[in-house]
Structures are given as C-alpha cells and as structure tokens.
C-alpha cells in the first residue's frame, strides 16, 4: 500500500525502491495477482525514470504471470516503443489483440495498422491490419476527418491501394474475405476524392 501510494504521488525513484524491496523480500510469498501488480508498478516507475531495460524486464515478467492483463501489455508495448524496438511492440500489440474479445478488436487493429505505417514502414502489413479492422466494422470506410493519429498520407494511401491489389492477386485461388473486396474500392475512392487520412 505504501509503495503504491508513493507511486501515485509521483515519487517514482522512491516507489521503484519500495517495489524492488517488496519483491526481493516477499516475492515468493505474494499471491500471483499481487506479484503481477508489484512488477507492473515497478515497470511503470522504471519507465518514468527512463530506465527502459528495467521497465521491460519487470513488465515482461508481469505479462508472463498474467498474459491477458491489458494494462500490463499496453505498458510493455510503450516501454518497447520508448526504446524504438518497433517489432517488439508489434508482438505485444498482437498479444493485446489476442487478449481482446473479437467484437472489441477494431481499435486494436487500427492502432496496429498505424504502427506498421508510421514506425515499421511496412505498407503491406499495415493494409492487412486496416483490413482486419474493416472486417470487424464493415460499415466504417475512409472518411475525411482524422480519428486517432493522422499519420496516413495521400502518398501512403496510394501505396496501400497497390498493396491491397497485390493481396487480392495473390489470393485469386483462395476465398476472398469481404473486407478485402470492400477495401480496394474504398481506398481508391478516398484517394480520388483527395481525402488526406485513412481513418475509421
């Protein structure tokens, strides 16, 4: 309780010491949930102090204890992002999607698509992520106003159209999911209308 209160008060250096001491002295005696939360807070404190390696270690261990804890996964993705390890962020984002109910995965796929587009610079994987989002909410298409982070430019959208067509061509001998069929004309329409961003 003292360690948590210290963290909540913004005294991150002291909180890191308290959580480290707690885990060192009583870690084996803590319940699984208590140990997970202690590691989670230790990771957050380390991240606040700029100690990325320590943050990743603690948060990765917390994630191993509770693979479905969305807050832990989000914090671990952020910690990898601070280090610029974008493929590791991708792995954690995928775990986050797996831990999310199917109907609630739309936002997660949009975030993954933006990550591929803006940080990984992989238009094909970005297109697939956006298509997965579109399949969850097929009524959502490309519109003019930005939604989360306006990182998808006209130039990138032109590349995305090409990637979508490529996916379609490679899948000629396989059943095509409805989202793929919808996305190519939607992207082309957005491009032809001069829309600046790919959004939901």
MIBA-256647 format. One record per residue (C-alpha): y, z, x; residue in three letters; residue number from 1. Coordinates in nm, 2 decimals. Each point is the difference from the previous one (the first is absolute). Layout:
! MIBA-256647
REC     c2     c3     c1 res   n
REC      Y      Z      X Ala NUM
...
***
This chain:
! MIBA-256647
REC     c2     c3     c1 res   n
REC   0.00   0.00   0.00 Unk   1
REC   0.24   0.08   0.28 Unk   2
REC  -0.08  -0.32   0.19 Unk   3
REC   0.06  -0.21  -0.32 Unk   4
REC   0.32   0.18  -0.08 Unk   5
REC   0.12  -0.05   0.36 Unk   6
REC  -0.08  -0.38  -0.03 Unk   7
REC   0.18  -0.02  -0.34 Unk   8
REC   0.30   0.17   0.16 Unk   9
REC   0.02  -0.28   0.25 Unk  10
REC  -0.10   0.21   0.31 Unk  11
REC  -0.25  -0.26   0.12 Unk  12
REC  -0.05   0.12   0.35 Unk  13
REC  -0.08   0.35  -0.12 Unk  14
REC  -0.21  -0.13  -0.28 Unk  15
REC  -0.20  -0.21   0.24 Unk  16
REC  -0.07   0.31   0.21 Unk  17
REC  -0.11   0.20  -0.31 Unk  18
REC  -0.23  -0.27  -0.13 Unk  19
REC  -0.15  -0.05   0.34 Unk  20
REC  -0.06   0.37   0.04 Unk  21
REC  -0.15   0.02  -0.35 Unk  22
REC  -0.25  -0.28   0.07 Unk  23
REC  -0.08   0.13   0.35 Unk  24
REC  -0.07   0.36  -0.12 Unk  25
REC  -0.14  -0.05  -0.35 Unk  26
REC  -0.08  -0.37  -0.03 Unk  27
REC  -0.38   0.05  -0.03 Unk  28
REC   0.05   0.26  -0.27 Unk  29
REC   0.24  -0.20  -0.21 Unk  30
REC  -0.13  -0.18  -0.32 Unk  31
REC  -0.01  -0.37   0.03 Unk  32
REC   0.31  -0.05  -0.22 Unk  33
REC   0.19   0.26   0.19 Unk  34
REC  -0.09  -0.15   0.34 Unk  35
REC   0.10  -0.35  -0.13 Unk  36
REC   0.34   0.13  -0.11 Unk  37
REC   0.06   0.18   0.32 Unk  38
REC  -0.08  -0.31   0.20 Unk  39
REC   0.22  -0.20  -0.24 Unk  40
REC   0.30   0.23   0.05 Unk  41
REC  -0.06   0.01   0.38 Unk  42
REC   0.00  -0.38   0.00 Unk  43
REC   0.32  -0.02  -0.20 Unk  44
REC   0.17   0.26   0.23 Unk  45
REC  -0.11  -0.20   0.31 Unk  46
REC   0.13  -0.32  -0.15 Unk  47
REC   0.34   0.16  -0.08 Unk  48
REC   0.02   0.11   0.37 Unk  49
REC  -0.08  -0.35   0.12 Unk  50
REC  -0.35   0.09   0.14 Unk  51
REC  -0.18  -0.31  -0.14 Unk  52
REC  -0.33   0.06   0.18 Unk  53
REC  -0.03   0.35  -0.13 Unk  54
REC   0.10  -0.11  -0.35 Unk  55
REC  -0.27  -0.27   0.00 Unk  56
REC  -0.27   0.24   0.13 Unk  57
REC   0.07   0.27  -0.26 Unk  58
REC   0.04  -0.25  -0.29 Unk  59
REC  -0.31  -0.19   0.09 Unk  60
REC  -0.20   0.32   0.00 Unk  61
REC   0.15   0.10  -0.33 Unk  62
REC  -0.10  -0.35  -0.14 Unk  63
REC  -0.35   0.04   0.13 Unk  64
REC  -0.03   0.33  -0.19 Unk  65
REC   0.14  -0.15  -0.32 Unk  66
REC  -0.01  -0.38   0.01 Unk  67
REC   0.15  -0.03  -0.35 Unk  68
REC   0.31   0.20   0.05 Unk  69
REC   0.28  -0.25  -0.06 Unk  70
REC   0.27   0.22   0.16 Unk  71
REC  -0.20   0.03   0.32 Unk  72
REC  -0.07  -0.37   0.01 Unk  73
REC   0.37  -0.08  -0.06 Unk  74
REC   0.11   0.24   0.28 Unk  75
REC  -0.26  -0.15   0.24 Unk  76
REC   0.12  -0.35  -0.07 Unk  77
REC   0.36   0.11   0.06 Unk  78
REC  -0.11   0.16   0.33 Unk  79
REC  -0.17  -0.32   0.12 Unk  80
REC   0.31  -0.19  -0.12 Unk  81
REC   0.23   0.21   0.21 Unk  82
REC  -0.21  -0.10   0.30 Unk  83
REC   0.01  -0.37  -0.10 Unk  84
REC  -0.38  -0.01  -0.04 Unk  85
REC   0.01  -0.23  -0.30 Unk  86
REC  -0.37  -0.10  -0.01 Unk  87
REC  -0.08   0.37  -0.02 Unk  88
REC   0.25   0.03  -0.28 Unk  89
REC  -0.19  -0.28  -0.17 Unk  90
REC  -0.33   0.18   0.03 Unk  91
REC   0.15   0.32  -0.16 Unk  92
REC   0.18  -0.20  -0.27 Unk  93
REC  -0.34  -0.16  -0.09 Unk  94
REC  -0.16   0.35  -0.02 Unk  95
REC   0.29   0.10  -0.22 Unk  96
REC  -0.07  -0.29  -0.23 Unk  97
REC  -0.37   0.09  -0.01 Unk  98
REC   0.09   0.36  -0.10 Unk  99
REC   0.22  -0.13  -0.28 Unk 100
REC  -0.13  -0.08  -0.35 Unk 101
REC  -0.02  -0.38  -0.06 Unk 102
REC   0.27   0.00  -0.27 Unk 103
REC   0.25   0.18   0.24 Unk 104
REC  -0.05  -0.22   0.31 Unk 105
REC   0.28  -0.25  -0.08 Unk 106
REC   0.27   0.18   0.20 Unk 107
REC  -0.24   0.06   0.29 Unk 108
REC  -0.08  -0.37   0.03 Unk 109
REC   0.37  -0.09  -0.02 Unk 110
REC   0.07   0.25   0.29 Unk 111
REC  -0.29  -0.15   0.20 Unk 112
REC   0.13  -0.35  -0.06 Unk 113
REC   0.34   0.10   0.12 Unk 114
REC  -0.15   0.17   0.31 Unk 115
REC  -0.19  -0.32   0.09 Unk 116
REC   0.31  -0.21  -0.05 Unk 117
REC   0.26   0.21   0.17 Unk 118
REC  -0.19   0.19   0.28 Unk 119
REC  -0.33  -0.18   0.07 Unk 120
REC   0.14  -0.35  -0.06 Unk 121
REC  -0.32  -0.12  -0.17 Unk 122
REC   0.09  -0.22  -0.29 Unk 123
REC  -0.36  -0.06  -0.11 Unk 124
REC  -0.09   0.36  -0.03 Unk 125
REC   0.34   0.07  -0.16 Unk 126
REC  -0.07  -0.27  -0.26 Unk 127
REC  -0.34   0.14  -0.08 Unk 128
REC   0.15   0.35  -0.05 Unk 129
REC   0.26  -0.13  -0.24 Unk 130
REC  -0.27  -0.20  -0.18 Unk 131
REC  -0.20   0.32  -0.04 Unk 132
REC   0.31   0.16  -0.15 Unk 133
REC   0.04  -0.29  -0.23 Unk 134
REC  -0.35   0.02  -0.12 Unk 135
REC   0.06   0.36  -0.11 Unk 136
REC   0.32  -0.09  -0.19 Unk 137
REC  -0.03  -0.37  -0.06 Unk 138
REC   0.32   0.01  -0.22 Unk 139
REC   0.20   0.08   0.31 Unk 140
REC   0.13  -0.30   0.19 Unk 141
REC   0.27  -0.09   0.24 Unk 142
REC   0.34   0.11  -0.12 Unk 143
REC   0.35   0.00   0.14 Unk 144
REC   0.08   0.37   0.05 Unk 145
REC  -0.16   0.19   0.29 Unk 146
REC  -0.24   0.29  -0.09 Unk 147
REC  -0.10   0.21   0.30 Unk 148
REC   0.12  -0.15   0.33 Unk 149
REC   0.15  -0.36   0.00 Unk 150
REC  -0.19  -0.12   0.31 Unk 151
REC  -0.15  -0.32  -0.14 Unk 152
REC   0.25  -0.29   0.07 Unk 153
REC   0.00  -0.35  -0.13 Unk 154
REC  -0.14  -0.12   0.34 Unk 155
REC  -0.29   0.24  -0.03 Unk 156
REC  -0.06  -0.09  -0.36 Unk 157
REC  -0.03  -0.37   0.11 Unk 158
REC  -0.26   0.11   0.25 Unk 159
REC  -0.18   0.21  -0.27 Unk 160
REC  -0.03  -0.30  -0.23 Unk 161
REC  -0.17  -0.18   0.29 Unk 162
REC  -0.23   0.29   0.06 Unk 163
REC  -0.09   0.02  -0.37 Unk 164
REC  -0.08  -0.36  -0.01 Unk 165
REC  -0.22   0.05   0.31 Unk 166
REC  -0.19   0.28  -0.17 Unk 167
REC  -0.05  -0.22  -0.30 Unk 168
REC  -0.13  -0.28   0.21 Unk 169
REC  -0.24   0.22   0.19 Unk 170
REC  -0.13   0.13  -0.33 Unk 171
REC  -0.07  -0.33  -0.17 Unk 172
REC  -0.38   0.07  -0.02 Unk 173
REC   0.05   0.35  -0.13 Unk 174
REC   0.13   0.14  -0.32 Unk 175
REC   0.38   0.05   0.01 Unk 176
REC   0.14   0.32  -0.13 Unk 177
REC   0.28  -0.04  -0.26 Unk 178
REC   0.26   0.16   0.22 Unk 179
REC  -0.04  -0.28   0.26 Unk 180
REC   0.05  -0.27  -0.25 Unk 181
REC   0.31   0.17  -0.14 Unk 182
REC   0.15   0.08   0.34 Unk 183
REC   0.04  -0.35   0.14 Unk 184
REC   0.22  -0.13  -0.28 Unk 185
REC   0.18   0.33  -0.03 Unk 186
REC   0.09  -0.01   0.37 Unk 187
REC   0.10  -0.36  -0.01 Unk 188
REC   0.21   0.06  -0.31 Unk 189
REC   0.18   0.29   0.17 Unk 190
REC   0.06  -0.21   0.31 Unk 191
REC   0.13  -0.29  -0.20 Unk 192
REC   0.24   0.22  -0.20 Unk 193
REC   0.14   0.15   0.32 Unk 194
REC  -0.12   0.36  -0.06 Unk 195
REC   0.05   0.20   0.31 Unk 196
REC  -0.28   0.25  -0.02 Unk 197
REC  -0.36   0.04  -0.10 Unk 198
REC  -0.01   0.30  -0.24 Unk 199
REC  -0.18   0.14  -0.30 Unk 200
***
